[in-house]
Amino acid sequence: MGKLISIVVPVYNEAEGILEFLDEGLFPVISDLKYDTEVVLIDDGSEDKTLEKIKSSKLVDKFLVNVISLTRNFGKEIAL
């Protein structure tokens, strides 16, 4: 196994923009990396459809993606 880059992203009520961020922003960048990459998305108690949108992302099919769903909003510091 080579070097591993871990990208940790806290999200909260991001249903409107999460697919654009993942599929059009993050996916092209990590596709070009020569290292193994994992993405850890931490849902900080979202009350919208953020989790459903994450699961439909093409990023989930191509890379190691771990999703952690917190029971309520704890704030980005705790989420990280």
N, C-alpha and C positions, 0 to 999 in steps of 0.2 A: 504494500500500500504506500502511495506517495503522500505528499503533504495534503492536509485537509484544511480547508477554509470553512469556518462556521459563520454564517450571517444570522444574527438574531434581530428579529423585528417585532416590537410590541405593536399591537393594533387594537383600536377601540372604535367601534361604530364606523367602520371604513367600507361598508358595502358598496357605496357609490364609486369609490376610486380604487379598491383593492385589486381588481383584475387588471386595470391599466398599469398600476404599479408593478404587479408581479409579471404579467405577460409582455408588456411593452417596455418596462423600465429595467427590472431586475433580470428577467430571463435572458435578454440579449447580452447583457454584461457577463453573467456567469457562464453563458454558453461559450464564450471566447477564452475563458480561463483554462490554463493547462493543469490545474490542480483539481483534486476531488473537492466537491463543494456540498455542504449541507445547509439547509435553510431551516431555522427554527422560528416559527410564527407563534407569538404568544397573544392569544385573544384575552384581553383584559376586561372580561365581563360585558362584551358587546350586547346591545339590546336589539340590533338589527340583523340582517342576514349575512354578516361578515363571514361566519364559518362556512355557510353554504357556498358563497362565492369563492372562498379559498379552495374548497374541494373541487371546484370546476375549473381551476386554473391549469393551463398546460404545463406549468412549472412542476406541479405535483406528479405528473406522469414521467417527467424527464430527469428529475433530480431527487435526492434524498430530502424529503420535506417532513419535518416533525411539527405537529400543531399541538400546542398546550392551551387548554381552555380553562380560564380561571372562573370561579363561581360568581364573582362579582367584580366590580371595578376597584382595583387596589391602587391604581396609579402606575405610571410608566416605570418609576424607580423600582417598585416591588416586582412588576412584571419582568423587568430585566434581571 
